[in-house]
């Protein structure tokens, strides 16, 4: 389970970092479309990072937990 979660965290972290950098760069293009908001608000970026990491971790943890409950001998017998 640790192996799967480690890869999920790494993949999600890389995606969040790349998306964060891209959205920080693209924020200057949508500045005129935002009303009452700053395009590069640190609280908004931090909130988005936390939510995306939590969703990624949950999306990896649920299948990893389910797979960890299966007996390897039973799986090998069925295949």
MIKOLZA-947197 format. One record per residue (C-alpha): residue number from 1; residue in one letter; x, y, z. Coordinates in Angstrom, 1 decimal. Example, Ala and Ser with C-alpha at 12.3 -4.5 7.8 and 13.67 -1.06 7.14 Angstrom:
BEGIN
@n = 1&res = A&xx = 12.3&yy = -4.5&zz = 7.8
@n = 2&res = S&xx = 13.7&yy = -1.1&zz = 7.1
END
This chain:
BEGIN
@n = 1&res = X&xx = 0.0&yy = 0.0&zz = 0.0
@n = 2&res = X&xx = 2.9&yy = 2.3&zz = 0.7
@n = 3&res = X&xx = 4.3&yy = 1.7&zz = -2.7
@n = 4&res = X&xx = 1.1&yy = 2.8&zz = -4.4
@n = 5&res = X&xx = 0.6&yy = 5.8&zz = -2.2
@n = 6&res = X&xx = 4.1&yy = 6.9&zz = -2.7
@n = 7&res = X&xx = 3.7&yy = 6.9&zz = -6.5
@n = 8&res = X&xx = 0.3&yy = 8.6&zz = -6.2
@n = 9&res = X&xx = 1.8&yy = 11.4&zz = -4.0
@n = 10&res = X&xx = 4.7&yy = 11.8&zz = -6.4
@n = 11&res = X&xx = 2.5&yy = 11.9&zz = -9.5
@n = 12&res = X&xx = -0.1&yy = 14.2&zz = -7.9
@n = 13&res = X&xx = 2.7&yy = 16.5&zz = -6.6
@n = 14&res = X&xx = 4.3&yy = 16.8&zz = -10.0
@n = 15&res = X&xx = 0.9&yy = 17.6&zz = -11.6
@n = 16&res = X&xx = 0.0&yy = 20.2&zz = -9.0
@n = 17&res = X&xx = 3.4&yy = 21.8&zz = -9.3
@n = 18&res = X&xx = 3.1&yy = 22.0&zz = -13.1
@n = 19&res = X&xx = -0.5&yy = 23.1&zz = -13.0
@n = 20&res = X&xx = 0.3&yy = 25.7&zz = -10.4
@n = 21&res = X&xx = 3.1&yy = 27.2&zz = -12.4
@n = 22&res = X&xx = 1.0&yy = 27.2&zz = -15.6
@n = 23&res = X&xx = -2.0&yy = 28.8&zz = -13.8
@n = 24&res = X&xx = 0.3&yy = 31.4&zz = -12.2
@n = 25&res = X&xx = 1.6&yy = 32.3&zz = -15.7
@n = 26&res = X&xx = -1.8&yy = 32.3&zz = -17.2
@n = 27&res = X&xx = -3.4&yy = 34.4&zz = -14.5
@n = 28&res = X&xx = -2.3&yy = 37.6&zz = -16.3
@n = 29&res = X&xx = -4.5&yy = 36.7&zz = -19.3
@n = 30&res = X&xx = -7.7&yy = 36.4&zz = -17.2
@n = 31&res = X&xx = -7.1&yy = 39.4&zz = -15.1
@n = 32&res = X&xx = -9.7&yy = 41.4&zz = -17.0
@n = 33&res = X&xx = -12.3&yy = 38.7&zz = -16.5
@n = 34&res = X&xx = -12.1&yy = 38.6&zz = -12.7
@n = 35&res = X&xx = -14.3&yy = 40.9&zz = -10.7
@n = 36&res = X&xx = -13.3&yy = 41.6&zz = -7.1
@n = 37&res = X&xx = -10.5&yy = 39.0&zz = -7.1
@n = 38&res = X&xx = -6.8&yy = 39.1&zz = -7.5
@n = 39&res = X&xx = -5.5&yy = 36.8&zz = -10.2
@n = 40&res = X&xx = -2.6&yy = 35.6&zz = -8.2
@n = 41&res = X&xx = -4.1&yy = 35.4&zz = -4.7
@n = 42&res = X&xx = -1.9&yy = 33.2&zz = -2.5
@n = 43&res = X&xx = -4.8&yy = 31.9&zz = -0.4
@n = 44&res = X&xx = -6.6&yy = 30.7&zz = -3.5
@n = 45&res = X&xx = -3.5&yy = 29.0&zz = -4.8
@n = 46&res = X&xx = -2.9&yy = 27.3&zz = -1.5
@n = 47&res = X&xx = -6.5&yy = 26.2&zz = -1.2
@n = 48&res = X&xx = -6.4&yy = 24.7&zz = -4.6
@n = 49&res = X&xx = -3.2&yy = 22.8&zz = -3.9
@n = 50&res = X&xx = -4.6&yy = 21.4&zz = -0.7
@n = 51&res = X&xx = -7.8&yy = 20.3&zz = -2.3
@n = 52&res = X&xx = -6.0&yy = 18.7&zz = -5.3
@n = 53&res = X&xx = -3.6&yy = 16.9&zz = -3.1
@n = 54&res = X&xx = -6.4&yy = 15.6&zz = -0.9
@n = 55&res = X&xx = -8.4&yy = 14.4&zz = -3.9
@n = 56&res = X&xx = -5.4&yy = 12.7&zz = -5.4
@n = 57&res = X&xx = -4.5&yy = 11.0&zz = -2.2
@n = 58&res = X&xx = -8.1&yy = 9.7&zz = -1.7
@n = 59&res = X&xx = -8.2&yy = 8.5&zz = -5.3
@n = 60&res = X&xx = -5.1&yy = 6.5&zz = -4.8
@n = 61&res = X&xx = -5.8&yy = 5.3&zz = -1.3
@n = 62&res = X&xx = -9.2&yy = 3.8&zz = -2.0
@n = 63&res = X&xx = -8.0&yy = 1.3&zz = -4.6
@n = 64&res = X&xx = -4.8&yy = 0.6&zz = -2.7
@n = 65&res = X&xx = -6.7&yy = -0.3&zz = 0.4
@n = 66&res = X&xx = -9.0&yy = -2.6&zz = -1.6
@n = 67&res = X&xx = -6.1&yy = -4.3&zz = -3.3
@n = 68&res = X&xx = -4.3&yy = -4.7&zz = 0.0
@n = 69&res = X&xx = -7.2&yy = -6.8&zz = 1.4
@n = 70&res = X&xx = -7.0&yy = -9.4&zz = -1.3
@n = 71&res = X&xx = -5.0&yy = -12.6&zz = -0.5
@n = 72&res = X&xx = -2.2&yy = -13.0&zz = -3.1
@n = 73&res = X&xx = -2.6&yy = -16.8&zz = -3.1
@n = 74&res = X&xx = -6.3&yy = -16.5&zz = -4.1
@n = 75&res = X&xx = -5.5&yy = -14.2&zz = -6.9
@n = 76&res = X&xx = -2.7&yy = -16.5&zz = -8.2
@n = 77&res = X&xx = -5.1&yy = -19.5&zz = -8.1
@n = 78&res = X&xx = -7.8&yy = -17.7&zz = -10.1
@n = 79&res = X&xx = -5.4&yy = -16.6&zz = -12.9
END
